[in-house]
Amino acid sequence: MKKHIILTTIGMWLVTIATMAQGGLLVTGIVKDKETRQALANVNISVQGTNIGTVTNADGVFSLKASLDELGRGVVVSHLGYQNALVSADVLTAEGKRPTIWLAPTVFTLDMVNVFGGDPRALVEKAISRIAHNYASHPHLFSAFYRETIQKRNRYIGVSEAVADVYKTDYKVRDVMRDRVRIMRGRRLESQKKSDTLAVKIAGGPNLPIFLDVAKNGEDLLSPDLIHCYHYQMQLPMSIDNRMQYVVAFEPRVVLDIPLYRGLLYIDQQTLTITRAEFQVDLTDQDKAVRHILRKKPMGLRFKLSEVTYLVTYRYQDGKAYLNYLRNLIRFKCDWKKRLFSSTFATTTEMVMVDRIDRPTEAIRQREAFKQQAIFYDVVEEYWNEDFWKDYNIIEPTESLESAVKKLKKQHK
């Protein structure tokens, strides 16, 4: 009976999404730097005046699904350090070659920069104090696309994907206890080689928008209790979405029982909204960092971290900032005792918010939510037909990932 109820709920949700997408179009493009001609990754793509959006992959490629009326508003292309581009539906829907969208780097002079009068720590503290005002003041429900990949050296050995619902309460209180993620549809594919099997569990997974929401999670990076634990320094300003940003670098200045971070915060000069955070775990104390990241490993396996990085971006809309894109990369080495060589692994998890409903009538129930201790791989199905995502907005796979999926599929035949 419980399975029947869950399947019925999912079925109703899929019907709703399909109805909303009727008459929709799929448009694609590639985004490049106008000066260097290089493809740009993680570029924000959104339909102007709507909550619909996605990001480019590592090859600079994106696909976007929306109705013709929505596309008629124009598609906004924005990226850190570049001027926005507004692309018309005619360009995106024209027959023939996939269009290339050129972004020009932002040019500014020092007299255009509004220099913050206080020290960088005071700026960060002021930005934290304005979170309740600058971020959503009401609950909201995102539709999101999630991807998780595992690489052994340079070879993909696993890929999992999902469409998820992400429920966020307001930002009046910096508490994520009632935020929840619900997996709606997913698929997975893994290497069949026995040598590729590695039974380790590390922090991460679909709950990224809960613990990695630095503006809302008041117990982590921007915790008021930890502000004094970092040294701050102002960097050259940057532009995001045609808005100038203060850039503040930070690094640990004390030693605690928990690992600290080093990285960059981007703060909107007009509103003091934290719009972007790039940071990594300080690996100076390897044992402390491993305890923070590693959840489970077999006896006799030695585990060593070489990189743990995070990226969090927010999208500014109608005077408020909303969670937009999250990415986590963990590189580590594993070897068994009494064995001479070690293997290098990398796990990448990313999630993009592709649509949003403000003030939803219902929250995600606790029994529906993805559990912190759950393993994502265990709750999704095998890869199957090519039309799996239908009318969902996703992050396009890179050429290397597409090639890896083809090889992994052959192993399953």
Summary of the structure (lengths in Angstrom):
residues: 413
radius of gyration: 21.6
end to end distance: 33.6
largest distance: 67.1
contacts: 1260
relative contact order: 0.17
helix: 20%
strand: 41%
